Amino acid sequence: MSSSRSEFLRVRGLRYHVRRWGEAGLPLLFMTHGWLDVSATFEPVAARLARQWQVLMPDWRGFGYSEWPQDGYWFYDYIGDLEALLDHYSPDAPVLLAGHSMGAQAASIYAGLRPARVRRLVCLDGIGLPDMPTARAPHSGRRWLDQIRESPPPRFYASFEELAERVRRQHPQLSEEHALFVARCWGHQDGHGRITLCADPKHRLNGPQLYRAAEAEEIWRQVTAPTLFIDAGNPGFGAALPPEERARRRQAFRDQRVVVIPDAGHMLHFDAPVATAQAIADFIGGEG
């Protein structure tokens, strides 16, 4: 059972869902989830942090219980949404900001674009996208045009237990109980006796944009917040980026340190919630 409270607000024209853990009056900590994830799966981490902080975590647009835009997804929309959320919850004070995977990418870019708005930054197994060569541009553009002719259909499951089986195929280290917890976070009943994912199927489309690490690095050089990188000991997704390239990118951050959590995979909040929460708490300390 979740210890969070749900809030809904309009963010750049969309109805956004935000979870809040912790008592009113505690310092604020903002967290952001990764691609195809939702805020609810961070309960084991956020509930521990909520002893010292109010943890605010949105479902990104098109995920969880936030509204789905009609025209698809552009990465910088997440960053625009993040600024709107911070303006709503903390308009006058710089914030503590943590993100996982895609959420870490968005949080780190925001911290470079608005350095005065971020006091401390935590990246959970993030900034690991491989650079994309320019030669891929024609193929990426054509593929995207082909895909948008017809939106991908939603995926259905007969029960949460069936979805949990799929979760365990992706994450075999999870217990049956934890996989069912994730399934109940990722899915919802569709009103016809089936379970479908709380994620817009359009997220499965391959966008035409190329990821250029050099552009991100120029922005990261503007980050003034002390930055903690929490790495998975068994990176999985993170292994797509060679260790020396990951270390080179991090040199763009002027004040950075690294913590590695052994025996944890990319989904740190699945595999090591206690150690992940402790690493975040140790870094941000008792700051308000």
Residue pairs with C-beta under 8 A, 6 or more apart in sequence:
2 19
2 40
2 43
3 21
3 43
3 47
3 50
4 19
4 20
4 21
4 39
4 40
4 43
4 46
4 57
5 19
5 20
5 21
6 17
6 18
6 19
6 20
6 65
7 17
7 18
7 19
7 20
8 15
8 16
8 17
8 18
8 65
9 15
9 16
9 18
9 88
10 16
11 58
11 61
11 81
11 84
11 85
11 88
12 77
12 80
12 81
12 84
14 61
14 66
14 67
14 69
14 81
15 66
15 67
16 58
16 59
16 61
16 66
16 67
16 81
16 85
17 39
17 58
17 59
17 64
17 65
17 66
18 39
18 56
18 57
18 58
18 59
18 85
19 39
19 40
19 46
19 55
19 56
19 57
19 58
19 59
20 54
20 55
20 56
21 46
21 47
21 49
21 50
21 54
21 55
21 57
22 49
22 50
22 51
22 52
22 53
22 54
22 55
23 50
23 54
24 54
25 54
26 50
26 52
26 53
26 54
27 52
27 53
27 54
27 96
27 287
27 288
28 53
28 54
28 56
28 89
28 90
28 95
28 96
29 49
29 53
29 54
29 55
29 56
29 95
29 96
29 97
29 98
29 280
29 284
30 55
30 56
30 57
30 85
30 86
30 89
30 90
30 95
30 96
30 97
30 98
31 39
31 42
31 46
31 55
31 56
31 57
31 97
31 98
31 99
31 100
31 103
32 57
32 58
32 60
32 78
32 82
32 97
32 98
32 99
32 100
32 103
32 104
32 106
32 107
33 39
33 41
33 42
33 57
33 59
33 60
33 63
33 99
33 100
33 101
33 102
33 103
34 99
34 100
34 101
34 102
34 103
34 104
35 101
35 102
35 203
36 63
36 186
36 199
36 203
37 63
37 100
37 101
37 186
37 267
38 59
38 63
38 64
38 185
38 186
38 198
38 199
39 57
39 58
39 59
39 64
40 64
40 185
41 181
41 182
41 185
41 186
41 269
41 270
42 57
42 100
42 269
43 185
44 269
44 273
44 274
44 277
45 269
45 273
45 276
45 277
45 280
46 55
46 57
46 277
48 273
48 274
48 277
48 278
48 281
49 55
49 277
49 280
49 281
52 281
52 286
53 96
53 284
56 85
56 89
58 66
58 81
58 85
59 65
59 66
59 198
60 66
60 78
60 81
60 103
61 67
61 68
61 69
61 73
61 77
61 78
61 81
62 68
62 69
62 73
62 199
62 200
62 202
62 203
63 198
63 199
63 200
63 203
64 198
64 199
65 198
68 200
68 202
69 77
72 148
72 202
72 205
72 207
73 200
73 202
73 203
73 207
74 207
74 209
75 105
75 106
75 209
78 102
78 106
79 106
79 109
79 110
79 113
82 106
82 107
82 110
83 110
83 114
83 117
86 95
86 117
94 116
94 117
94 118
94 119
94 225
95 117
95 118
95 119
96 119
96 120
96 122
96 284
96 287
97 107
97 110
97 111
97 118
97 120
97 121
97 122
97 225
98 104
98 107
98 121
98 122
98 123
98 124
98 280
99 105
99 106
99 107
99 108
99 122
99 123
99 124
99 126
100 124
100 125
100 126
100 268
100 269
101 124
101 125
101 126
101 237
101 266
102 126
103 124
103 126
104 123
104 124
104 125
104 126
104 127
105 126
105 127
105 129
105 216
107 118
107 121
107 123
107 126
108 121
108 123
108 126
108 127
108 216
108 220
108 223
108 227
109 216
109 219
109 220
110 117
110 118
111 117
111 118
111 121
111 223
111 225
111 227
112 219
112 220
112 221
112 222
112 223
113 219
113 222
115 222
115 223
115 224
115 225
116 224
118 223
118 224
118 225
119 225
119 287
120 225
120 226
120 227
120 228
120 283
120 284
120 287
121 223
121 225
121 226
121 227
121 228
122 227
122 228
122 230
122 280
122 283
122 284
123 227
123 228
123 229
123 230
124 230
124 268
124 269
124 276
125 230
125 231
125 232
125 235
125 237
125 238
125 266
125 268
126 229
127 216
127 220
127 229
127 246
127 249
127 250
128 235
128 237
128 238
128 240
128 241
128 246
129 211
129 213
129 240
129 241
130 211
130 240
130 241
131 211
131 212
131 213
131 214
132 140
132 210
132 211
132 212
133 210
134 210
136 210
137 208
137 210
140 206
140 207
140 208
140 209
140 210
141 208
143 206
143 208
144 205
144 206
144 207
144 208
145 208
147 205
147 206
148 205
151 201
151 202
152 201
152 202
152 204
152 205
153 201
154 196
154 197
154 201
155 196
155 197
155 201
156 190
156 194
156 195
156 196
157 163
157 166
157 187
157 194
157 195
157 196
158 194
158 195
159 195
160 180
160 183
160 184
160 187
160 195
161 180
161 183
162 195
163 183
163 186
163 187
163 195
163 197
164 176
164 179
164 180
164 182
164 183
165 179
166 183
167 174
167 179
167 182
167 183
167 186
168 174
168 176
168 179
171 179
171 182
171 265
171 267
171 270
173 265
173 270
173 271
174 182
174 270
178 270
182 270
183 195
185 198
186 197
186 198
186 199
187 195
187 196
187 197
187 198
188 195
188 196
188 198
189 195
190 196
213 249
216 249
217 249
217 252
218 252
220 249
220 252
220 253
221 252
221 254
223 252
223 253
223 254
224 254
224 255
225 255
226 255
226 256
226 257
226 283
227 253
227 255
227 256
227 257
228 256
228 257
228 258
228 259
228 279
228 280
228 283
229 250
229 256
229 257
229 258
229 259
230 258
230 259
230 260
230 261
230 268
230 276
230 279
230 280
231 238
231 258
231 259
231 260
231 261
232 238
232 260
232 261
232 264
232 265
232 266
232 268
232 271
233 260
233 261
233 262
233 263
233 264
234 263
234 264
234 265
235 265
235 266
236 265
236 266
237 266
238 246
238 266
250 256
250 258
257 283
259 279
259 283
261 268
261 271
261 272
261 275
261 276
261 279
263 271
263 272
264 271
264 272
264 275
264 276
265 271
268 276
269 276
